[in-house]
Structures are given as structure tokens and as C-alpha cells.
């Protein structure tokens, strides 16, 4: 193993740990985009399948949330393509 003096952890394992715990910025942006896409899918599913049973106030919250997620996703995507 590549263990210098007084080292408790192999160098390869330490480098792998740093790569996992300190990801590049693009990975974090991708994770944020996935969260917005999943929120859009969930909101659309609720509106499509339970829209008849929801009161108007709840439906308006879902529509506002849907547009908000779409706007935020568009903002993140526009910063990626620059």
C-alpha cells in the first residue's frame, strides 16, 4: 500500500473520499436540476390524477408551485448553457 510514515489511511482511499465528499460544481448543479424536475413531475401527477378532488385553493398552490419550479429550472439551465 502507499502509506507514508504516520499515515492511518491509504492515499488512494483518501483521494476517493475527497472526490466523493467534495464534488465538482457541475455535479451539484445536476443534482439541483434533478430535484426541480422531480418536483415538476410530482406536482403534475397530483394535478392530473387528483385534480378533481382538490379544492380551488389547493389547486392554485400546486399551479403556483409548478410555475415556480419551471422558472427555477429554466434559470438553472440558462446558467449552464452560458
C-alpha positions as CSV (number, residue, x, y, z in Angstrom):
1,X,0.0,0.0,0.0
2,X,1.0,3.6,-0.5
3,X,1.2,4.6,3.1
4,X,3.8,7.2,4.1
5,X,5.1,7.3,7.7
6,X,2.5,8.1,10.4
7,X,-0.4,7.8,8.0
8,X,-3.5,5.9,9.1
9,X,-5.3,5.9,5.7
10,X,-4.1,4.7,2.3
11,X,-3.6,7.6,-0.1
12,X,-5.9,6.1,-2.8
13,X,-8.8,5.8,-0.2
14,X,-8.2,9.3,1.0
15,X,-8.3,10.7,-2.6
16,X,-11.5,8.7,-3.3
17,X,-13.1,10.1,-0.2
18,X,-12.2,13.6,-1.1
19,X,-13.7,13.2,-4.6
20,X,-17.0,11.9,-3.1
21,X,-17.3,14.5,-0.3
22,X,-16.2,17.4,-2.4
23,X,-17.9,17.1,-5.8
24,X,-17.3,19.4,-8.7
25,X,-19.7,22.3,-9.2
26,X,-21.4,20.7,-12.2
27,X,-22.4,17.7,-10.2
28,X,-24.1,19.9,-7.6
29,X,-25.9,21.8,-10.4
30,X,-27.1,18.5,-11.9
31,X,-28.5,17.4,-8.6
32,X,-30.4,20.7,-8.2
33,X,-31.8,20.2,-11.7
34,X,-32.9,16.7,-10.9
35,X,-34.7,17.9,-7.8
36,X,-36.6,20.6,-9.7
37,X,-37.5,18.0,-12.4
38,X,-38.8,15.5,-9.8
39,X,-40.8,18.3,-8.1
40,X,-42.4,19.2,-11.5
41,X,-43.3,15.5,-12.2
42,X,-44.8,15.0,-8.7
43,X,-46.9,18.2,-9.0
44,X,-48.1,17.3,-12.4
45,X,-49.1,13.8,-11.2
46,X,-51.0,15.3,-8.3
47,X,-52.8,17.8,-10.5
48,X,-53.6,15.2,-13.2
49,X,-54.8,12.3,-11.0
50,X,-56.3,14.2,-8.0
51,X,-57.2,17.5,-9.7
52,X,-61.0,16.7,-9.5
53,X,-60.9,16.1,-5.7
54,X,-58.7,19.2,-4.8
55,X,-60.3,22.4,-3.6
56,X,-59.5,25.5,-5.7
57,X,-57.2,27.0,-3.1
58,X,-55.0,23.8,-3.0
59,X,-55.1,23.6,-6.8
60,X,-53.9,27.2,-7.1
61,X,-50.9,26.4,-4.7
62,X,-50.0,23.4,-6.9
63,X,-50.1,25.6,-10.1
64,X,-48.0,28.3,-8.5
65,X,-45.5,25.7,-7.3
66,X,-45.4,24.2,-10.8
67,X,-44.7,27.5,-12.4
68,X,-42.2,28.4,-9.7
69,X,-40.3,25.1,-10.3
70,X,-40.4,25.6,-14.0
71,X,-39.0,29.1,-13.7
72,X,-36.2,28.0,-11.4
73,X,-35.3,25.1,-13.6
74,X,-35.2,27.4,-16.6
75,X,-32.9,29.8,-14.6
76,X,-30.5,26.9,-13.7
77,X,-30.5,25.6,-17.3
78,X,-29.8,29.1,-18.7
79,X,-26.8,29.5,-16.4
80,X,-25.4,26.1,-17.5
81,X,-25.5,26.8,-21.2
82,X,-23.7,30.2,-20.9
